[in-house]
Amino acid sequence: MSEVDGSAPEPAAVPGVATVHGTGVRREALYFALRNRKLVGGLAVVVAFLLAAIVGPWFVTEDPLTYVGPPAAGPSGSYWLGTTTFGQDVWAQFLYGLRATFFVGSVAALIAGVIGMVVGFTAGYRGGLVDEVLNMITNVVLVLPVLAVLMIIAAYLEVRSIEVQAVIIGLFSWPWVARAVRAQTLSLRSREFVDLARLSGLPVRRIIFREIAPNMASYLFMVFILLFGGSVLFAATLDFIGLGPTDGISLGLMLNHAKQWSAMNLGLWWWFIPPGLGITVIVGSLYIMNVGLDEVFNPKLREM
């Protein structure tokens, strides 16, 4: 699946044998998922970083922005990733930065995913005037230069926090999701099991979330991964150019501080390589996972 064309494996839906067939599909998907090296490897890397983000700060006694050691000290037993030019512990900043990265990625992806799914499901199922209006709104937001808009909004906020950054990114990342979900819904709404649910008198909301959405579960999960990775990159970009949070630390802000205080010119590699490598590895692992999931859910791509 790609973010550009919104392609996805054809969802399976067989009326009358949903429970048995669904169980068989889940077992088959789990079997191939455990055998897919891309998925397992990418997931292992992401989980390792996630555990470090959750557990790591508990073992850091000092605030990541506190001056705790000698300035510009290299990695050692006392300071695993050395210190900044102000004597701040880079390892502590890295752990707290990981936590901020996962928070922004998760919240922004959740917001964008919910908005995109609501708009896409509604437009695809309702059709007619509702579809035209929602499609017009989606297209308007889609053609906006998102990074420029985010830069303008962030620049005019007096107090910028990680929470505000996540909400802003999420509010501008949903249009491609809406278009992709709409296309899938248009394909599914004419299926027999949807017609049967409609004839039985089920309300639209229950038809969408009980009949259509479950048949797109794998597709929606892959969409969330793409949203997560894109949100992390957006946040890192804003942080690097100085429009990130003003009251915290993140991997992007670490890169910004390293650039601002000439860490590269001074040879302080331990200040800018860990956050840059962390962002690269996390986002790269997410996209490798997405490729692996595509192979798991698409029988044509599976490695037997």
Buried (B, 14 or more C-beta within 10 A) or exposed (E): BEBEEBEBBEBEBEBEEBEEBBEEBEEEBEEBBEBBEBBBBBBEBBEEBBEBBEEBBEEBEEBBBEBBBEEBBEBEEEBBBBBBBBBBBBBBBBBBBBBBBBBBBBBBBBBBBEBBBBBBBBBBBBBEEEBEEBBEBBEEBBEEEBBEBBBEBBEEEEEBBBEBBBBBBBBBBBBBBBBBBBBBBBBBBEBEBBBEBBEEEBEEEEBBEEBBBEBBEBBBEBBBBBBBBBBBBBBBBBBBBBBBBBEBBBBBBBBBBBBEBEBEEEEBBBBBBBBBEBBEBBBEBBBBBBBBBBBBBBEEBBEE
